[in-house]
Amino acid sequence: MEERRPYWNMEMETKQNTPEMKEIQWERLKKKVQTLYDTAPFWKERFDKAGAQPATIKSWDDYAKRIPVLTKEGFREFAAGCDFDMVKILEGWMGEASKELLCIASTSGTTGEPTPYPLDKADLALWSEFTARALWRCGIFPGDRIMQAFGLSMFLAGVPICMCIADYGACSIPVGAEAGTERVLTYSRLFKPKAMMCTPSFAEYMSEKAKEIIGAGVDSLNIESIVCGGEPGAGIPEVRKKIEGAFNAKLFDMGAGLGCSCDYPEYQGMHWLGDDLAMMELVNQDTHEPVPMEDGATGMAVFSTLAGTNILGFRQTLGDIMEVTTSPCPCGQTGFRYKVIGRTDDMLKIKGVMIYPPAVEGVINRFVPRVMGEFRIVLDEPPPRVVPPLKLKIEYGENTKEEELEALTEEISEEMHRRIKLRPKITWLPPKTLERFVKKKKLLEKAYESE
C-alpha cells in the first residue's frame, strides 16, 4: 500500500509556528486590513473610529493595540444599526463581495441574533482547505465515505462542510441531525461509512438507542473514526472514553476555529491547522488585553481571517475560553494546541469562583455507568452569579438502585469539591428522563424563565 504523506498540505502545514510562517501571516494581515478598509463599509468605519487606518498598522503591537476586538455584543449593535436586515449586514461586512456569495451559514443564535458565516469563493476555498487538512489528520482520505450527522440547517458544519468534503474527493452521506437518530443509524448500516461527523451528545444518544433501532450496538456499524464538534464533549476524557468504547472507533475533536485533535492515545487538545488561513490569539476576556501564547495560557479566543474574504471576521470573538499549549505534541504533528474550557455566555460565578459547564460534565461522566452521564445545571436567576449550592439534576444509571444514591451523592460531591471546589445539591432522576439533543446539548436549565 502506498505510504501517505504526513500532511494534506506539505508546504504550509510544515511551516506552522516558524519564523517563516510569521512573515507569511504579517504580509497577509497587512493586506487584509487594507482590503477591508477599502471595500467593506462596516470595517472602514470601525477602523476609522479606533484610529486604526491601514497606514497606522506597522507592527504586531499596532495590530493588537489599535484594532479593537469585535464581540458578539458589538456585532449585535452593528446588526441593530442595520435594522437586522441581513442584506444590509452582509453589504457592510463584505462590500461588493456580498453579491458573489456561494453559501450562507450562521451560528445557532441561541443567545441572541445569529452571527452569519457568508462564504464567497475565497471563503469556501479557505474552509475547504481546512477541512481537507483536518480529515487527512483524522485518517479519512479521498474516496472514503463520511456520514454527515451534524445539523444541515444553517450550520457551518452542515451543507458547507458537505461541499468541502466533495471538493476534497471524499463522499459525504448528508443525512443530517434533523433527520433523527433512526435515519442516521439506518443509513449508516446501509451505506457503511468509514467515518461519522456529529456532535458528541448525538454520538452518545446514538449509542443509547442503537439496540432498540437496529438491533445491535453502534460498534456493529464498523465506523473507524468519529469527528465531533459544536460542543466541548469530545475534549472531556470521560466523554471520549464513553463514545470510543461504544463505537469501538477513534474520536476526533474538531472546530472552535481551525483546529482538529490528533490520534495520540491521550487527548492533547486540538492542533491549530491554519496559521496561513486565519490567525488565532488570546485576550483577557474583560480587558481585551493580549495574553501571550505560551504553554498553559488561558484567555478568550480571537480570530482574524487571512486567506478568505472574511469568514472568521477580523479580531472577532464568539466568546470561547481556551487554554493553549505551544510545546511540541507527543504525536509529532505541527500546530499549537488548544482546549475549549467554556464560553463567556455559560460562565457561572459561585462565591467568586468561575465555573464552566464542561468542568461539571467531566466530573459527572467519571461515574458512568452508575450515572447515565446526562445532567442539567438548574439556575434560579440569570447567570453568571449563582447563589450556592449549585443545583444539579442527574440521571442515575440503569443498574443503579435507589438505595445506592445517598452514597453516590457523597462520592460525586467529594470529587466535584476536589476538582472544581464546590459541593452541589443533587436531585436524582430516573434514566432517560432528560431530553436528548442531536445538535448542541443544553446543559443549563433556566428555571427563572418559567416562573
N, C-alpha and C positions, 0 to 999 in steps of 0.2 A: 504493500500500500504506500502511495506517495506520502512523504513526510510533509506535513503542513508547516507553513511559516509561522513564527510566533505571534505575529500581529496582522490584522487586516491591512493596516496602512504602515508599512515598514519605514517609510520616510518620516512621518510625523510622530507616530507613537513611540519611536525610539529616542526622540528628542525631548520628551516631556521632562520638565524640571531641570533643564540645562540652560546655560547662558545663551546658546543659540536660539532656543525657544523663546527666551525672554525678549530677545531682539525682534523676533517674528511678532510676538504679542504687541510690543511697543509700536511697531510700524502699522499694524492693523488697527490698534487702538486710536492712534492719531488720525488715520484715515476715516475711521468710524465717527469720531467726534465731528470732523469736517463735513462728512456726508449727512449726518443727522441735522447739523446746523443749517446746511444749505437746502435740504429737501423736506424736512418734517417740521411743521409749524409748532407742535407741542414741545419738541426738544429745543428748537431755537429760542422759544420764549423762556423755557426752563433754564437754559444755559445763560441767556442774557440776564435773567433775574438774579442768578447766582454769580454773575461776573466771570463766567467760565467760557468765554468765546474761544474758538479753536486756537487762536494765537497765544492765549494765556496758558495753554496746557503744554508745558515744555519739559515736564519730568513726571515720574510716577507720583511724586509728592504733590504736584499740582493736581493731577487726576484725583487723588484721594481727598484732597482738602477743598478743591474748588467745586467739583461736581457732586451735588447732594444725592443722598440715597433716596430712591423712589420707593415708598412703602405702599402697601395696599390702600391705606387711608389716602395717600397722595394721589393714587390712581383713581379712587372714588371721587375725589374732588374734581379731577380732570373730567371724569365721566359726567358728573353732575353739571359741570360747566357746558357740556355738550348736550344737556338735557337727556342724557343716557341714550342718545341717538348713536347707534353703533357705526353708522356710516360716517358721521362726523368724527367719532372717536378714532376710527381707522385712518381717516384722512389726516387728522392731527398727528397720529402715531407714526405714519409711514409716508405721508405726502402722496405723490403720484403713484408710488408703488402699490398703494391700496387698490388701484384699478387693475392690477395684474396678479391678483391672488389666485392660487390654485386650490386652497382649502382653508377653512377657518375652524379652529378648535377653541376650547376655553377651559378654565378651571371650573370646578363644580358650583362655585358661588354659594357654598353652604354658610359662609359667614357674611354674605352681602352680595353685591353685584359681581358677576363672574368676570374674571380677567381674560381677555381674548388672547389666543395664540394664532395670529394671522400668518399664513405661510404663502409666500410667493416662491418663485423658482429657486432663489438663493437660500431661503429659509428651509425649503423642503430638501435641498441638497445638503444643508448642514445637518438636519435631523436624520436623513438617510445615512450620511457618513457616520454619525454617532451610533445609529442602530447597527450598522454593519460591524463597527469596532466592538460593540458590546456582544452581539451574537457570536462573533468569532471567538471571543474570550470565553464564552459560555459553552464552546464546543458544538455550536449549532451552525451548520455550514450551508452554502448554496446547494439547493436540491433537497434539503431536509423539509419536512412538514411541521408546521407550528400551529397548534390550537390557540386561537386568539380568543381569550375569555375575559379580557378587560371590557369595561363598558365601551361600546362603539359610539354611543351618542355624545358627541361634542368633546370627548376626552382626547388629549394629545396621544395617549396610548391606545386610542381606538382606531378609527379609519386612517389617520395619518400614519400610524406605525404599520398598518397593513400595506399602505403604499410604499413604505420604506422596505418592508420585507420583500415585496415584489422586485423593487429596484436592486436589492441585494442578491436576488436569484433564488431565494427560498420560497416555499409555498405556504401561505397563510390559509388557515381554515377559519373564516371570520364568523363564528357562531355568536360571540359576544355575550357578556354577562346578562344583558337584558333578556336573552332567550331562556335563561333559567338553568338550574342545575341539571335537570333531566336531559335537556338537549345537549348540553356541553358534555356530559358523561356518555350519552348515547353516541354522539358523533365522534367522540374520542375513541370509542370502541370500534366504530365502523371504519374510520379513516386512519387509525393507527399513527398519530403524530409522534415524532421523536421528542418534541418539546411542547410545553404549555406556557402561556403568558396570562397572569391573572393577579388579583390582589391576594395577599396572604390569608385574609379572612375567608375568601371564596375557596381557596385551596383547602382550608380547614373544614369548611362546610361540605365540600365535595367528599372529603374523607369520611364524614359522618353519615352521608346519605347514600354512598355508593352501593352498599349491600342491598339496601331497600330498592334502589332504582335498577341496577344492572346485575344484581345477584352475586356480586363479588366485590372485594375491596379495590381501592383505586390502584393498588400495586398491580392488579391484573391488566391495567391499561399499558403497562410496559413503557411508560413515559420516562425518558432518561434525564431530562432537565426541566425545571420549573423556574421561570423568570418572573419574579414578583416585583410589584411597585405600588405606588399610590398611598401607602401607609407604612409605618416603621416595622411591622411584624417580622419581615424577613431578616432583619438585623438583630432580633432578640433570640439569643441562643436557645431558650426553651421552646419558642415557637418554631424555630428552624428544625430542632430535633423532632418535634411532633409531625411536621409536614414531611420531612425527608423520610422518617420512619414509616409513615402511612403509604407514601407513593413509591418507596424504595428508589428515590430519584435524588439528584443533586439540586439544591435550591440556590438560586442566584438572586441577589438584591439589586434592583436597577432603578435609577431615577434621582429625584431631588437635585436636578441639574443634569450634567452629562457624566453619570457615574454608573459603574457596574462592579459587583463584587467578583472576586476570583474564586478558584476552586480549591484553595487551601483548606484543609480539614476544619480548622477553627476560623470562625468569621473574623475577617481583618478590616471590615468596613468596605465601602465602595471605592474603587480606584477612579479618580478623575481621568476621563479618556480624551478630553478635548481641549487641551491648552491652546491649540491653534484655532479652535472654533469659537470658543467663548471663555471668558475668564471668571473664575470664582474667587472671591475674597471674603474675609470675615470682618465684621464690625461689631462694636458694642451695641447691644440691642436698644439701649436707652439713649446713648450719646451719639451713636453712629461713628465714633472714632475708630480708625483701623485697628484690628487685632493682628499682630504678627502671625504669619502662617508657619507655625513650628509645632513640634510634637506636643500633643496634649492641649493645644489651644482650642478654646471654645468661643463661639460667637454666632451672630446671625449671618447667614449666607447671603451674599450679594452677587448678582450675575451681570455680566456685560457681554453682549453679542459682539463677536469679532468678524466672523466669516459670513454670516447670513445678513439679511436686511435688518431684522430687529426681533427675532422670535423670542429671545430671553430678555428683551429690554436692555437698558443701559444703566448700570449701577442700580439695578432693581432688585427688590427682595419680596419674597412671598411669606417671610416670617419663619423660615426653617432655622432651628438652632442646631449647629453642627459642632462636632469635635473632630479635629483633623490630626493626621499622623503623616509626617513628612519623611521619616526614616524609611529605608528600603523594606518592602514587604517580603516575608519569607517565601512567597510564591515566585519571586524573581521578576514579576511584571512591573512595568513602568506606571507612573501616575501617583501623586499623593493620594492618601485615603481619607475618607470622612465617614462619620456615623451620624445619623439623624437622632438627636436626643429628644426633640419635641418641636412644637410650634408655639410662637408667641400667642396665638389665638387660644391654645389649650393650656397655657401655663396656669398653675394653681399656686397660691401662696398660703401656707399653713404655718402660723407662728413665725412668719418671716422667712420660712424655708421654701424655695421654689421647687415644685414637683411637676413632672410631666407624665401624662397617662402611660406612655410606653414603659416607664420605670415600674409602674404598678403592674402592668401586664406581664412584665418579665418575672416578677415575684410570684404572681398567681400561677403562671404556667409551670413553675418549678414543682407544683403539686399535682400536675396531671399524672395518672388518671384519677386520683382521688377527687379532683375537681375537673369540670369539662373544659376549663380554660376561658369560658365566656363570663363576662362581668360587666357591670356598669358603675361608674362613679356618680353618685347622686348629689346634685348641687341644689341647695335650698335658696341660694341667692346668686346673682350674676358673678362670674369669676372676674378677676383672679383670686380675690380673698375668699378663703374657706374657714368658717368657724369650726375648730376641731370638736369632735374627731371627724376624720374623713369617712364618709359613708359609702359603703360598697354593697352591691348586690352581686352575689357569686353563685353560679350553678355548681352544686356538688356532683361528683361522678356517679355514673350509672350503677356502680357496685359499692358505693359508699352508703353506709347505714346512718340513719338519723342520730343514733346514739353515739356515733363517732364524731359528730360535728363539733361538739364542745372542745374536744382535744385538737381537732383540725383548726378551729378558730384560733386557739392559742399558738399553734405552730406557725400559722400564716402571720399572725400579729408579731411574733418574735422575729420572723425572717424579714418582715417589712420594716420593723424598727431597726434591725441590723443594717439593712441595705439602703433604706431611704428615710430613716429617722422619724417614722411616725407609726402610731398604732391605730388601725382603722376600727370602725364599728361595722361588723359584717352581718348582713341579712342573707340567709341561705335560701336558695331557690332550687326546685327540682330540675333535673336535666332537661335541656331543650325548651326551657321556659322563655328565655330571652330571644328576641328577634335576631335572625342571622342576616348578614349582608353579603351580596355578591359584588358590590362595588366597594366604597370606602366604609370601613367599620366605624360605628358611632359609639364611643366609649363613655360619653358624658350624657347623663340623664338630667335634664334641666327641669327639676320639679317646680321651680319658681314660675315657670311659664304656664303651668296647669292650674295654678292657684287662683 
